């Protein structure tokens, strides 16, 4: 076997130096990206704990509805409450930092005859959220069955609101209620 010429040894050494010159910065970049992802995950774990029972997932008095004179609303036959007295508003809000869309939901009791409504069930499909929701405000019990306000009465004029994050909005509609 003949020894390799000096020019071939220099070329091989040059290739190794070039490889190291490219490889080391990529390795450092990978290390910094990995450490920043770990920090972001730690921060998101902390913020999840803050969001579980945040102030956004509580009931709030939105507005008082005017009482009609006589026996209820002029457009209503009788004074008993119905599931139509619960109105659901839903709209998109700013997405999460990772780009997942966020939606705000408001559920209102618009009964004008002073009826509190309990056991509000909402048709919600396979509702799920990346952002945690206070389960006493809104939770899915089964497919297409979500419970509002832990089944407790929602007084007239009161509003519950929460935010959820998902790749798409879920169609929400009232399926059943109990009148108090």
C-alpha positions in Angstrom: 0.0 0.0 0.0 1.4 3.4 -0.9 1.0 6.3 1.4 -1.5 9.0 0.4 0.0 12.1 -1.1 0.2 15.3 1.1 -2.3 17.1 -1.0 -4.9 14.4 -0.4 -4.3 14.5 3.3 -4.7 18.4 3.3 -7.9 18.1 1.3 -9.3 15.5 3.8 -8.3 17.8 6.7 -10.0 20.7 4.9 -13.2 18.7 4.5 -13.2 17.8 8.2 -12.7 21.5 9.2 -15.5 22.6 6.8 -17.8 19.9 8.2 -17.1 21.0 11.8 -17.6 24.7 10.9 -21.1 23.8 9.7 -21.9 21.2 12.3 -21.0 23.0 15.5 -23.3 26.1 14.9 -26.2 23.7 13.9 -25.6 21.7 17.1 -25.6 24.9 19.2 -28.7 26.2 17.4 -30.5 22.8 18.2 -29.5 23.1 21.8 -30.9 26.6 22.2 -34.1 25.7 20.4 -34.6 22.7 22.6 -33.9 24.7 25.8 -36.3 27.4 24.7 -39.0 24.8 23.9 -38.5 23.4 27.4 -38.9 26.8 29.0 -42.0 27.5 26.9 -43.5 24.2 28.1 -42.7 25.1 31.7 -44.4 28.5 31.3 -47.4 27.0 29.6 -47.8 24.5 32.5 -47.8 27.4 34.9 -50.3 29.3 32.9 -52.6 26.3 32.6 -52.8 26.3 36.4 -53.7 29.9 36.3 -56.4 29.5 33.6 -58.2 26.5 35.2 -60.1 28.8 37.6 -59.4 32.2 36.0 -61.8 35.1 36.4 -62.9 34.6 32.8 -64.5 31.3 33.7 -67.0 32.6 36.2 -70.6 33.9 36.1 -71.1 37.6 35.8 -74.2 39.8 35.8 -74.4 41.0 32.3 -77.5 43.2 32.4 -80.9 43.4 34.0 -83.8 42.7 31.6 -86.9 44.8 31.9 -89.9 43.1 33.3 -92.9 43.3 31.1 -96.3 44.5 32.5 -99.0 41.9 32.7 -98.4 38.2 32.2 -95.0 38.1 30.5 -93.8 39.0 27.0 -96.4 40.0 24.4 -94.9 37.5 21.9 -95.2 34.6 24.4 -98.2 32.5 25.0 -98.3 31.8 28.8 -95.6 32.6 31.4 -93.7 29.3 31.7 -90.1 29.4 30.7 -88.7 27.4 27.8 -85.3 26.5 26.4 -85.7 29.6 24.1 -85.1 31.7 27.2 -81.5 30.7 27.1 -79.5 32.4 24.4 -75.9 31.4 23.4 -73.6 33.9 21.8 -70.3 32.7 20.4 -67.5 34.7 18.7 -63.8 34.3 17.9 -61.2 36.1 19.9 -57.4 36.4 19.7 -55.7 33.0 19.1 -53.3 31.3 21.6 -49.6 32.1 21.1 -49.2 28.8 19.2 -51.9 29.9 16.7 -54.8 27.8 17.9 -58.1 29.8 17.4 -59.9 30.9 20.6 -63.6 31.5 21.0 -65.7 33.2 23.6 -69.1 31.9 24.6 -71.8 33.7 26.5 -74.8 31.9 27.8 -77.6 34.3 28.9 -81.0 33.8 30.6 -83.2 36.3 28.8 -86.5 35.3 30.5 -88.5 38.4 31.1 -91.1 36.8 33.5 -88.5 36.4 36.3 -87.8 32.7 35.9 -84.6 31.1 37.0 -83.5 28.2 34.7 -81.5 25.2 35.9 -80.1 22.0 34.4 -79.2 23.8 31.1 -78.0 21.2 28.7 -76.3 22.2 25.4 -75.9 20.2 22.2 -72.1 20.4 21.7 -70.9 17.4 19.7 -67.5 16.1 20.8 -66.7 19.5 22.5 -63.1 19.8 23.7 -60.7 22.6 24.3 -57.0 23.1 24.4 -57.6 25.8 27.0 -59.0 24.4 30.2 -62.5 25.5 31.2 -63.9 25.6 34.7 -66.0 22.5 34.8 -68.6 24.1 37.1 -69.2 26.7 34.3 -69.3 24.3 31.3 -68.4 20.7 30.8 -69.2 17.9 28.3 -70.9 14.9 30.0 -71.4 12.7 27.0 -71.4 13.1 23.2 -73.6 16.1 22.3 -74.5 16.8 25.9 -72.8 19.6 27.8 -73.9 20.9 31.2 -74.0 24.6 32.0 -73.4 26.1 35.5 -73.0 22.7 37.1 -76.8 22.3 36.7 -77.5 25.2 39.1 -80.1 27.9 38.3 -79.2 30.8 36.1 -81.2 33.8 37.3 -83.0 36.0 34.8 -80.6 38.6 33.2 -77.5 36.7 34.3 -74.8 35.6 31.9 -72.1 32.9 32.1 -69.1 33.2 29.8 -66.0 31.2 29.1 -63.3 30.8 26.4 -62.2 27.7 24.6 -59.5 27.0 22.1 -59.9 24.5 19.3 -59.0 24.3 15.6 -62.7 25.0 14.8 -65.7 26.4 16.6 -68.3 24.0 17.9 -72.0 24.7 17.1 -73.7 25.1 20.4 -77.5 25.1 21.0 -79.7 24.6 24.0 -81.2 21.1 24.1 -83.1 21.1 27.4 -83.7 23.1 30.6 -85.6 22.9 33.8 -87.7 25.8 35.0 -87.5 26.8 38.6 
